[in-house]
Amino acid sequence: MGKLIFGNKTVSFIIALSVGFLDIFVVYDTTALKTTSGIFFIFWGFYFYLKAINKNQKFFPVVSGLFLIFSSLIYINFLPVLFSFFVFLIIKDIRKGMLFVIPVIIVLSIVTYRNYTAVRDFILVSGIGGIHFYIGNSPYTQGGYYRVPNIRASAFGHYFDGRKVAEKEMGKKLKPSEVNKYWRDKALSYIISDPDKWLFLELKKLFLVFNNYDIPNNIDKNFIKEKNRLLRFSITFGVLSVFGLSGFLFAIRDKKYLPVHLLFILYTITVLLFFVTDRYRLPLVLPLIVYTGIFLNSFATVNKQKKLVYILPVFLFSIIVFFPVDAKTVNIEKDRKAYSYQVCSIRKKIQRTEDKIKKSSLYTEEAIIYIKLKGYEQALFLLNQALYLNPENEKAKKLYKFSHKMIFNSF
């Protein structure tokens, strides 16, 4: 991508090689999470999008649209970026724009139809967007994830518990779209009632988006780095933020970087509208990589007198980005931090073994951790895997019944 954008092969190679050692990438690549797939689709989708802009082959816009719509099913807030890419491409070339949007329409239609057949309601992609908006815009949030009272901190909790709370408040049965509206209106009421406080919250989120500290979501990377000596020497998000933001300042007026600007600005806005965690800000690595390359490429070519102009923003951003963040202020759950290293350790063992009995036992161990965290849906999924590999696993059978009972009772 660096080669396509600013043409310097050497700088592009150095940046690509360096980002291979980005700590959060290393952690997510060792775990079986959909986040890894989402990042894969975003990176390759954007690569083919750049190729679609510069080349006349039909293959590039179609593949780009397909990859980016798949990424939007994982990162729902990527949809505004996807739409802006379509508008930009259709302005440049109507044919390319239509080729780009065809796979997008097909996949969205399939997902929407599937949602309608499941719940008899029109849901474009996700039925939990409303409560996610409230989590990021309520009187109690501090910019990171906030666990709403009586709602479990999981997708199942956000959907089922969120509906239960909304129906109790409204005194009637609600469709998923009505539940979404309930939580969205509740967040908007808070914003309208105290706009000054909300604006301050958005500024705090902006600080957290580019800060070196990774707010945990699925697993706590910070805790894992404390335990793993090699990871302590890996590159952090803050390093990319410093050089990426500096590069953005020097590239913002250049129209040839407009697709990168659209990705960077629009996706940042979507994160600010919801809440900041390591997983949600991870797609920003892509534009920050490009901006870092632009910065280094430009810095290498300017004369000595102008180098100070480039060093100054690096110095200022370093002070802001590496300003320490207290974990308590962003609602980090202590119990999740303690179990993060154990989960990663178990998943590595699962990947290394081919023995079905041993694998079944390891899945059961991981399920126990999620039961302790009250993540019964994830535990149920893991126990199902354990029983598939070893139907005679008595421990998994008992825990499966327990987890199923806990989920059923919560409804």
Disulfide bonds with the S-S distance in Angstrom:
none
